Amino acid sequence: MNEILHHTYTPVPMSKPQDINIDISSHENILRKSLYEALLKAIEDINEKLINKKSLRILDVGSGRGELLSLLSKKGHQVVGIDPNVECVQLGSQYGQCFQGAFEDTMRLFQPEEFDVIVSSHVLEHVLRPIDAMMQLNQLKAKAYIFAVPNVHRNARLIRLLLGSARPDHPNHIYGWGKPEFEAALQFADFNVLNWYTDRVTINPLGGKIGTLLTQMLTVLETKWLPRLFPLLSSSLIVSCQRATK
């Protein structure tokens, strides 16, 4: 176990309220669908192999507009969300209990072993000290964890670089990882990796109406075939894991 886990934690800011757009484009909705499918697959695998319960108690840290909460509640799971954005908390409350807060608030709001699964999807890249944030979740002693972050080696990003574009993915992304680096971060935060999952491998670098049309046309290729051939180029790094220290 890393000695740093014994330290007293200082507050770790999560995403600021202005980091998130409440309204997202149809293009973004299409791209996010494969992310949610991968997250649901990871949760199903965890339940089948480790927990075996009809209804899991799941915490979504950085629950945003509540899309994942909605999907999980429809499957009969007990969902809880936490997000720093007040409007997101209101939106997510349609699907389960939601709290306003960030990583540093989880130990105040929740009890150790309260959750079967803790999910944090596309949040850690906004955090000033992401390993500390993961360590804080580790202290909640869930049976399993799922993390997802943008993949700095994803295909669309590489294509943009080849075309000479230095456009950032998001103005408030302050960290980025490839698979080896993210696995090292997980190990430092005292997690053991169970399995990796892929979402969409995009080859269309365009946005707007034309980009949306192309993305729709390329769905089968980008979600079925390319992830099998080039899993390290997927849009997200998605991993299931357990606490290394029981």
N, C-alpha and C positions, 0 to 999 in steps of 0.2 A: 504493500500500500504506500502511495506517495506521502511523504511527510507533510506536504503542503495541505493535505486534507485536515490536519490537526489545527491549522491556523484559524484564527478568528476572521470571519469574512467581513470585508467592508462592502458597502453598497456597490452593485454592478449595474450601471444603467443599461436598460434594454433599448428597444427602438423608441424614438421620440414620437409623439402623436403625429407630427407632420411627416413622418417617414412613410406613411401608408395612404394610398388613394382609396377612398371609399368606393368610387365607381371605377371599374376596370373594363377594358375594351373587349369586344368579341374575340379578337385575336388572342389576347391574353387568356381568356376563358378556355379557348381551345387548347392552348399549351398547358394550362393547369390541369386539365382533365386527366392526363396521363400521370401527373404527379400524384393526384389523389388516388388514382387506381393503384399505384405502387404502394402508397401508404396503407391503403386498405388491405392489400395483399400481405404486407409485412405484419399487420395486426392479426390477420387470419392465421398466418403461419405461427406467430407467437402463441396464439390461443390453442392451436392444434397441438403444438409440440411441448408447450410449457405449462399452460394454465388450465385449459379444458373447462371453461365456464360458458354458459349460455349468454350471460351478460357481463361484460367487462366494465370495470370502473376506470375511465380514461381521462387523463388531464392533458389538455392541449395548451402548451405554453406559447404565447404569441398567437392566439386563436384568430386574430384578424376579424374578417367579416362573418366568420362562423361556417364557412363552407365545409370544412372537415367535420365540425361538430354536427352539422346537419346530416351528412352521410352516415356518420357513426350512430347517431340517434335513430335513424331509420332502420338500422340493423339491430336495434334493441339494446345498444350499449348505454351505460350511464356516463354521460359526458359532463366535464367541467372545463371551462375555459378561463384563461387569464390573459389580459392584454392591457397595455398602457393607454390605449386610445379609448376615450369615453364612448364615442359613437360606435366603435367596434364592439365594446362590451354590450351596448344596447342591442345591436344586431345579433350578436351571438346568443343573447339571453332567450331568443326564440326557441333554441334547441336544447338548452341546458343551463345550469347555474354558471354565471360568468362573474369574474372579479376584475376590477381595475388594478393593475400592478405589473411588476416585471420579475426577473429572476430573483432579485434580492428580497422579494415579498413572499416567495413560495413557502419558506420555512415558517413564516408568521401566519400564513393563511391555512396551511395544510399540515397534517400529521404524517410522520413517517409510516410507511406501509399502508397509507390510505388508498393508494392507486395500484391497479394491476399493471397499467401501461402509462408511461408518460411520453408524449410526442412534442417535439419542437421542430417545426418545418419552416425553413427559410427565415430564420430569426437571428441565428448566431452571427451572421455576416454583418449585422447592425451593431453588435455589442462591442464595447471597448475592451473587455477582457473575457473572451468567449470560453476559455478553459475554466476560469473561475465560475462562469455561469453554469457550465456542465457539472462542475463539482457541487454546486449548490443543489442541482436536481438530483445528483447522486445521493445526497443526504436524505432525500425523501424515501429511499429504499423501495422503489417500485420493483415489481417482478421483472419488468423488461422496459427498455427505452427504444425510441425511434427518433433519429435525427436526420434531417435533410437540409442540405445547403447547396447553393449554386456551385456547379462544377467549373472551375476556371479553365479546364481543358475541353469543355463541351464544343461540339462541332461548329455551332453558329458563331461562337466567339472567335474560334480559329479562322473561320471564313472571313469575318470582319477584319481581322488583323491582316490577312493576306490581301485584302482589298484596300488596305491602308487606312482603315477607320480606327480611331482611338476612342470611339464613343463608349462611355462606361455603361455597365448594366443598370446601375441605379446610383444616383448621386450620393446616397447614404450607405452604400456598401463599403465598409472599411476593412474587411478581411475577405480572403478568398483562399480556397484550398484545392489541390488535386487529391486523388484518392490516397496516395501514400502519406501525404501530410496530414490529412484529416484523420486517418487511422492512428497516426502518431499522437495527435491531439487527444483522441478518445482514450488511448492507453494511458496518457499522462493524467487524464481526468479519472482514471481508475475504472474504466469500462473494458469489458471483453466483447469483441465483435462476434455476433452470431451469423449474420448474413448481409449481403449487399443486394440492393435492388436498383433497377434502372427505370427511368421514365422515357422521355422522348429524345431521340437523337435527331436534331433538326439540321436540315441542309438549306433551309430558306432563310437568308439573313434579312429579308425585307419585312417592313411593317405596313401599317395602313391598310386600305381596302385591297390592294393588290397582294400584299403579304398575307392577309387573312384568307383570300381565295386560294393562293398557292398552298398555304398550310392545310386547308381543308382537303385539297387535292392530294397532298402528300401524306395524309394521315396513316394509311396502312403501311407505307414504306417506313415512315419515321417512328411509328409506335410498335410495329411487329418485326420487321426484318433488320433494320439498322441497329436496334439495341442488342440483338443477338450477335451480330457481326462485330460491332464496335461498342461494347458496354462502357468502356472508359471515356467515351465521348458523349454520354448522356447529359441531358441538361442539368440534372441534379445528382449529387451524391447522397444516396439514401441508405441508411444502415440501421439494422436492429442490433441491440446489444444488451448485456446484463452488467450489473455491478461486479467488479472483480473481487471486491471484499464483501463477503456475506455478513 
